[in-house]
């Protein structure tokens, strides 16, 4: 009798199940794109924050100056001179505006109005930042000036975010 040929065959061996490692090339590409996107996003957010940092520091200085004025440590004229110094430093060192360094009097107020896109510095509460601040007793509404300066700095934060 002839032996059964089917008995001579080996058992069926199933292939191994697919593993999680190493991932398919599509997953490598997805991971590389994700890491690149996160790096670019973090660099963009850090640069944006760094651009707005001088304006936030100017806001902090004005807040401290106003607090000192409210507590009586600084007179109204001192508040006006201090806030003018903060604005001058902001425009010269942060925005690097060449017109800000020699600007004084009406020219300084016009420059501030150009940045603020208003006439609050030449005709409003900010006009005291011109030559009238050198009078012995300047006529100043400190609360209105502080509100104007806060609004001005908020506009500067928005403009600093627009810069590349």
Backbone as numpy.savetxt, mean C-alpha at the origin, in Angstrom:
# Nx Ny Nz CAx CAy CAz Cx Cy Cz
-3.07 -92.13 -22.14 -3.85 -90.97 -22.14 -3.00 -89.70 -22.14
-3.53 -88.80 -22.78 -2.77 -87.58 -22.92 -3.11 -86.65 -21.74
-2.07 -86.06 -21.14 -2.35 -85.16 -19.99 -3.15 -83.95 -20.46
-3.94 -83.41 -19.54 -4.75 -82.24 -19.83 -3.83 -81.03 -19.97
-3.88 -80.43 -21.10 -2.99 -79.30 -21.37 -3.34 -78.07 -20.53
-4.59 -77.96 -20.14 -4.97 -76.81 -19.33 -4.37 -76.89 -17.93
-4.11 -78.06 -17.46 -3.51 -78.19 -16.13 -2.06 -77.73 -16.13
-1.45 -77.67 -17.27 -0.06 -77.27 -17.35 0.10 -75.73 -17.35
-0.99 -75.00 -17.54 -0.91 -73.54 -17.55 -0.75 -73.00 -16.14
-0.05 -71.92 -16.05 0.12 -71.25 -14.76 -1.16 -70.49 -14.41
-1.28 -70.13 -13.11 -2.44 -69.35 -12.69 -2.35 -67.93 -13.25
-3.49 -67.28 -13.33 -3.56 -65.90 -13.81 -3.06 -64.98 -12.71
-2.17 -64.07 -13.06 -1.65 -63.06 -12.12 -2.16 -61.70 -12.56
-2.91 -61.04 -11.69 -3.44 -59.72 -11.99 -2.32 -58.69 -11.85
-2.37 -57.63 -12.65 -1.35 -56.59 -12.51 -1.53 -55.87 -11.17
-0.45 -55.22 -10.72 -0.52 -54.50 -9.44 -1.42 -53.27 -9.60
-2.06 -52.90 -8.52 -2.95 -51.73 -8.55 -2.10 -50.47 -8.69
-2.61 -49.47 -9.38 -1.83 -48.24 -9.53 -1.62 -47.58 -8.16
-0.44 -46.99 -7.98 -0.10 -46.33 -6.71 -0.19 -44.82 -6.86
-0.14 -44.14 -5.74 -0.21 -42.68 -5.77 1.13 -42.06 -6.15
2.18 -42.78 -5.96 3.51 -42.22 -6.27 4.17 -43.08 -7.31
4.78 -42.58 -8.27 4.92 -41.19 -8.68 3.67 -40.71 -9.40
3.31 -39.44 -9.23 2.12 -38.92 -9.89 2.30 -38.84 -11.41
1.22 -38.75 -12.06 1.23 -38.63 -13.52 1.79 -37.26 -13.91
2.31 -37.13 -15.13 2.90 -35.85 -15.56 1.93 -34.66 -15.47
0.67 -34.88 -15.64 -0.30 -33.80 -15.52 -0.34 -33.20 -14.11
-0.18 -34.08 -13.11 -0.16 -33.60 -11.73 1.11 -32.80 -11.45
2.23 -33.22 -12.03 3.48 -32.44 -11.86 3.31 -31.05 -12.46
2.71 -30.99 -13.63 2.48 -29.69 -14.28 1.53 -28.82 -13.45
0.47 -29.42 -12.93 -0.47 -28.67 -12.08 0.22 -28.15 -10.83
1.05 -28.97 -10.20 1.76 -28.54 -9.00 2.74 -27.41 -9.32
3.44 -27.51 -10.44 4.39 -26.46 -10.82 3.66 -25.14 -11.09
2.53 -25.21 -11.78 1.75 -23.99 -12.04 1.20 -23.40 -10.75
0.76 -24.24 -9.84 0.24 -23.76 -8.57 1.32 -23.07 -7.74
2.49 -23.67 -7.65 3.60 -23.07 -6.90 4.03 -21.76 -7.54
4.13 -21.74 -8.86 4.51 -20.50 -9.56 3.47 -19.40 -9.32
2.21 -19.75 -9.39 1.15 -18.78 -9.14 1.19 -18.23 -7.71
1.44 -19.09 -6.73 1.53 -18.63 -5.35 2.72 -17.72 -5.12
3.85 -18.05 -5.75 5.03 -17.20 -5.62 4.78 -15.83 -6.24
4.19 -15.80 -7.43 3.91 -14.51 -8.09 2.89 -13.69 -7.30
1.87 -14.34 -6.77 0.87 -13.64 -5.98 1.47 -13.05 -4.71
2.31 -13.82 -4.03 2.93 -13.30 -2.81 3.88 -12.15 -3.12
4.62 -12.23 -4.22 5.51 -11.12 -4.58 4.71 -9.86 -4.91
3.58 -10.03 -5.61 2.74 -8.89 -5.94 2.16 -8.25 -4.68
1.65 -9.07 -3.76 1.06 -8.53 -2.54 2.11 -7.85 -1.66
3.31 -8.43 -1.58 4.37 -7.79 -0.79 4.80 -6.47 -1.41
4.92 -6.42 -2.72 5.31 -5.17 -3.39 4.23 -4.11 -3.20
2.98 -4.51 -3.28 1.88 -3.56 -3.08 1.89 -3.02 -1.66
2.13 -3.89 -0.70 2.19 -3.46 0.70 3.39 -2.55 0.93
4.51 -2.88 0.31 5.72 -2.07 0.47 5.55 -0.67 -0.13
4.81 -0.58 -1.25 4.57 0.74 -1.86 3.70 1.62 -0.98
2.76 1.03 -0.26 1.85 1.81 0.58 2.42 2.07 1.97
3.54 1.47 2.30 4.11 1.61 3.65 4.45 3.05 4.02
5.09 3.85 3.16 5.38 5.23 3.55 4.13 6.06 3.81
3.08 5.80 3.06 1.85 6.56 3.27 1.20 6.15 4.59
1.25 4.87 4.92 0.72 4.42 6.21 1.54 5.00 7.35
2.85 5.11 7.16 3.70 5.72 8.18 3.36 7.20 8.35
3.08 7.88 7.25 2.67 9.28 7.32 1.34 9.41 8.05
0.43 8.48 7.82 -0.84 8.50 8.55 -0.61 8.32 10.04
0.29 7.43 10.38 0.61 7.19 11.78 1.21 8.44 12.43
2.11 9.11 11.72 2.72 10.34 12.25 1.68 11.44 12.45
0.77 11.58 11.49 -0.28 12.59 11.63 -1.23 12.26 12.77
-1.54 10.97 12.94 -2.39 10.58 14.06 -1.74 10.92 15.39
-0.43 10.64 15.51 0.29 10.96 16.74 0.33 12.47 16.97
0.55 13.22 15.90 0.59 14.68 16.01 -0.76 15.23 16.44
-1.84 14.70 15.90 -3.18 15.16 16.27 -3.49 14.78 17.72
-3.08 13.58 18.12 -3.27 13.15 19.51 -2.53 14.08 20.46
-1.30 14.45 20.08 -0.53 15.39 20.90 -1.22 16.75 20.96
-1.80 17.17 19.86 -2.53 18.45 19.84 -3.74 18.38 20.77
-4.47 17.28 20.71 -5.66 17.14 21.56 -5.30 17.10 23.04
-4.14 16.53 23.37 -3.71 16.46 24.76 -3.03 17.74 25.23
-2.83 18.68 24.32 -2.24 19.95 24.69 -0.73 19.98 24.64
-0.10 18.92 24.16 1.36 18.88 24.09 1.89 19.70 22.91
1.05 19.93 21.92 1.43 20.68 20.72 0.38 21.75 20.48
0.83 22.95 20.16 -0.09 24.05 19.84 -0.61 23.87 18.41
-1.60 24.67 18.04 -2.17 24.60 16.69 -1.11 24.88 15.64
-0.24 25.88 15.91 0.82 26.20 14.95 1.80 25.03 14.82
2.08 24.36 15.91 2.95 23.19 15.87 2.35 22.06 15.07
1.03 21.90 15.20 0.35 20.87 14.40 0.45 21.19 12.92
0.26 22.45 12.57 0.32 22.86 11.16 1.72 22.63 10.61
2.75 23.05 11.36 4.13 22.86 10.89 4.49 21.38 10.79
4.08 20.60 11.77 4.38 19.16 11.75 3.69 18.44 10.61
2.43 18.77 10.38 1.71 18.11 9.29 2.27 18.53 7.93
2.69 19.78 7.81 3.32 20.23 6.57 4.62 19.46 6.32
5.37 19.23 7.38 6.63 18.48 7.25 6.38 17.05 6.81
5.34 16.42 7.36 5.01 15.05 6.98 4.63 15.00 5.50
3.80 15.95 5.04 3.41 15.97 3.63 4.61 16.21 2.72
5.48 17.11 3.13 6.66 17.43 2.31 7.55 16.19 2.18
7.78 15.51 3.30 8.61 14.29 3.25 7.97 13.23 2.37
6.66 13.10 2.47 5.96 12.10 1.67 6.12 12.36 0.18
5.95 13.60 -0.22 6.03 13.92 -1.65 7.47 13.87 -2.16
8.42 14.28 -1.34 9.81 14.31 -1.80 10.42 12.91 -1.81
10.30 12.19 -0.72 11.02 10.92 -0.58 10.24 9.72 -1.12
8.93 9.74 -1.02 8.17 8.58 -1.47 7.79 8.70 -2.94
7.18 9.82 -3.29 6.74 10.00 -4.68 7.85 10.53 -5.57
8.91 11.01 -4.96 10.06 11.53 -5.69 9.66 12.59 -6.71
8.80 13.48 -6.25 8.34 14.57 -7.11 9.36 15.70 -7.06
10.01 16.02 -8.18 11.03 17.07 -8.16 10.45 18.46 -7.88
9.18 18.65 -8.13 8.56 19.95 -7.89 8.25 20.18 -6.41
8.25 19.13 -5.61 7.88 19.26 -4.20 8.99 19.89 -3.37
10.23 19.64 -3.72 11.35 20.15 -2.91 11.38 21.68 -2.85
11.34 22.39 -3.97 11.40 23.86 -3.87 10.04 24.52 -3.64
8.96 23.77 -3.64 7.62 24.35 -3.55 7.39 24.97 -2.18
6.79 26.16 -2.20 6.40 26.83 -0.96 5.27 27.79 -1.28
4.59 28.23 -0.25 3.52 29.20 -0.44 2.42 28.68 -1.34
2.00 29.51 -2.27 0.91 29.17 -3.18 1.27 28.00 -4.09
2.54 27.91 -4.52 2.97 26.80 -5.35 2.84 25.47 -4.64
3.14 25.45 -3.35 3.01 24.23 -2.54 1.54 23.82 -2.44
0.68 24.80 -2.22 -0.75 24.51 -2.12 -1.31 24.02 -3.46
-0.85 24.62 -4.55 -1.27 24.16 -5.88 -0.83 22.73 -6.12
0.39 22.39 -5.70 0.89 21.02 -5.87 0.05 20.03 -5.07
-0.29 20.40 -3.84 -1.14 19.52 -3.03 -2.53 19.38 -3.64
-3.05 20.48 -4.20 -4.35 20.40 -4.87 -4.29 19.49 -6.09
-3.18 19.51 -6.80 -3.03 18.63 -7.97 -3.08 17.17 -7.54
-2.40 16.84 -6.45 -2.42 15.46 -5.97 -3.80 15.09 -5.42
-4.46 16.03 -4.76 -5.76 15.73 -4.16 -6.90 15.82 -5.17
-6.64 16.39 -6.34 -7.67 16.60 -7.36 -8.84 17.39 -6.79
-8.50 18.43 -6.04 -9.52 19.31 -5.46 -8.91 20.70 -5.27
-9.66 21.58 -4.65 -9.13 22.90 -4.33 -9.16 23.16 -2.83
-9.16 22.10 -2.04 -9.25 22.22 -0.59 -7.99 22.81 0.04
-6.88 22.72 -0.65 -5.65 23.27 -0.09 -5.49 24.76 -0.41
-5.96 25.18 -1.56 -5.83 26.60 -1.90 -7.01 27.42 -1.38
-8.18 26.81 -1.24 -9.35 27.56 -0.84 -10.03 27.02 0.42
-9.66 25.85 0.88 -10.33 25.24 2.02 -9.47 25.26 3.28
-9.63 24.23 4.07 -8.95 24.15 5.36 -7.44 24.01 5.21
-6.97 23.56 4.05 -5.55 23.34 3.85 -4.75 24.57 3.49
-5.40 25.71 3.29 -4.65 26.91 2.88 -3.71 27.40 3.96
-3.92 26.94 5.21 -3.03 27.34 6.30 -1.63 26.72 6.12
-1.51 25.71 5.25 -0.19 25.09 5.00 0.69 25.94 4.10
0.14 27.03 3.58 0.93 27.95 2.75 1.71 28.92 3.63
1.85 30.14 3.17 2.61 31.14 3.91 1.92 31.62 5.17
0.62 31.42 5.28 -0.10 31.90 6.47 0.29 31.14 7.73
0.95 30.01 7.59 1.36 29.28 8.78 2.52 29.95 9.50
3.14 30.94 8.86 4.26 31.65 9.48 3.81 32.88 10.26
2.53 33.15 10.29 2.02 34.26 11.08 2.13 33.91 12.56
2.21 34.91 13.43 2.34 34.63 14.86 1.20 33.78 15.41
-0.01 34.02 14.99 -1.15 33.22 15.44 -1.97 32.84 14.21
-1.59 31.77 13.53 -2.32 31.41 12.31 -3.76 30.99 12.64
-4.68 31.41 11.77 -6.08 31.06 11.92 -6.27 29.66 11.32
-6.43 28.67 12.19 -6.49 27.29 11.70 -7.60 26.53 12.42
-8.35 25.76 11.64 -9.32 24.82 12.19 -8.63 23.45 12.14
-8.07 23.06 13.27 -7.23 21.85 13.30 -8.03 20.61 12.95
-9.25 20.50 13.42 -10.06 19.32 13.13 -10.35 19.20 11.63
-10.68 20.33 10.99 -10.94 20.30 9.54 -9.66 20.00 8.76
-8.53 20.56 9.22 -7.26 20.28 8.55 -6.89 18.82 8.70
-7.09 18.26 9.88 -6.77 16.85 10.10 -7.64 15.96 9.22
-8.93 16.28 9.11 -9.83 15.50 8.25 -9.39 15.59 6.79
-8.98 16.78 6.36 -8.50 16.95 4.99 -7.23 16.14 4.75
-6.33 16.15 5.71 -5.07 15.40 5.56 -5.33 13.90 5.56
-6.27 13.43 6.37 -6.61 12.01 6.36 -7.17 11.60 5.00
-8.04 12.44 4.45 -8.61 12.15 3.13 -7.50 12.17 2.07
-6.59 13.12 2.16 -5.48 13.22 1.22 -4.61 11.96 1.27
-4.32 11.49 2.48 -3.47 10.29 2.60 -4.18 9.04 2.13
-5.49 8.98 2.28 -6.23 7.83 1.74 -6.15 7.82 0.22
-6.21 9.00 -0.40 -6.04 9.08 -1.85 -4.63 8.66 -2.25
-3.65 9.02 -1.43 -2.27 8.66 -1.74 -2.05 7.14 -1.62
-2.74 6.49 -0.69 -2.65 5.03 -0.60 -3.20 4.40 -1.86
-4.32 4.92 -2.34 -4.91 4.40 -3.58 -3.97 4.62 -4.76
-3.33 5.79 -4.82 -2.41 6.07 -5.92 -1.16 5.21 -5.83
-0.69 4.93 -4.62 0.50 4.11 -4.48 0.23 2.67 -4.91
-1.00 2.23 -4.76 -1.37 0.89 -5.22 -1.45 0.82 -6.73
-1.76 1.94 -7.36 -1.84 1.97 -8.82 -0.46 1.95 -9.46
0.57 2.44 -8.73 1.92 2.49 -9.29 2.46 1.09 -9.46
3.33 0.93 -10.44 3.92 -0.39 -10.66 5.25 -0.49 -9.99
